[in-house]
Amino acid sequence: QGGAIFIPPPAAIDLPDLVNDALRKRQPLRILYFGDTENSERTITPKYPCQHRGVSYLVAHCHDLDEQHLFRIDRIFSAEILPFT
């Protein structure tokens, strides 16, 4: 037994302004992404940011693969907000 357990709040994740705007508005983005083995353009809808072992990620629906996917924030080279479809 005992008192309440203190859990520190999650660290703030610094997102690029364009990504943050799309996340807040739930709007799709067209990104140029530098992957492990290749670079690609993808259309995504951001869901939420997260961190693992000090690396920031964006959890998003990838329209090209039609599945949820993790994107490293530092590997998003450019982004463009797309109109709602």
C-alpha positions in Angstrom: 0.0 0.0 0.0 1.1 3.5 0.0 0.5 6.9 -1.5 -0.1 8.0 -5.1 2.6 7.1 -7.6 4.1 10.1 -9.4 4.3 9.7 -13.1 6.1 12.6 -14.9 4.3 14.2 -17.8 5.5 13.1 -21.2 8.2 15.3 -22.8 6.9 17.8 -25.3 7.7 16.7 -28.8 8.9 19.5 -31.1 7.0 19.1 -34.4 7.6 21.2 -37.6 4.9 23.9 -37.8 3.3 22.4 -40.9 3.1 18.9 -39.3 1.7 20.4 -36.1 -1.0 22.3 -38.1 -2.0 19.2 -40.0 -2.2 17.2 -36.8 -4.3 19.8 -35.1 -6.7 20.1 -38.1 -6.6 16.4 -38.9 -5.6 17.3 -42.4 -3.6 15.1 -44.8 0.0 15.8 -45.7 2.1 15.0 -48.7 5.6 14.3 -47.3 9.1 13.5 -48.7 10.4 10.9 -46.4 14.0 9.7 -46.1 13.7 6.0 -45.1 16.3 3.5 -44.1 16.8 2.1 -47.6 15.0 4.6 -49.9 13.3 8.0 -50.1 9.7 8.2 -50.9 6.8 10.6 -51.3 3.8 9.6 -49.2 0.4 10.9 -48.4 -0.3 10.6 -44.7 -2.9 11.8 -42.1 -1.1 12.5 -38.8 -2.6 10.9 -35.7 -0.3 11.7 -32.8 3.4 12.1 -32.0 5.3 9.8 -29.7 8.9 9.1 -28.5 10.9 6.0 -28.0 14.4 5.9 -26.6 14.9 9.6 -27.3 13.7 9.5 -30.9 10.5 11.4 -32.0 8.0 9.7 -34.2 4.7 10.6 -35.9 2.0 7.9 -35.9 0.0 8.5 -39.1 -2.3 6.7 -41.5 -0.3 6.1 -44.7 -2.7 6.4 -47.6 -0.3 4.8 -50.0 -0.1 1.6 -47.9 -3.5 2.0 -46.4 -2.2 1.3 -42.9 -1.0 3.0 -39.7 2.7 3.7 -39.9 5.5 5.2 -37.8 7.5 8.1 -39.3 10.6 9.4 -37.7 10.2 13.2 -37.4 13.8 13.8 -38.3 13.4 11.9 -41.6 10.5 14.1 -42.9 12.4 16.3 -45.3 9.5 18.3 -46.6 5.7 18.5 -46.1 2.7 20.1 -47.8 -0.8 20.3 -46.4 -3.4 18.8 -48.8 -7.0 19.8 -49.0 -9.6 17.5 -47.5 -10.9 14.9 -49.9 
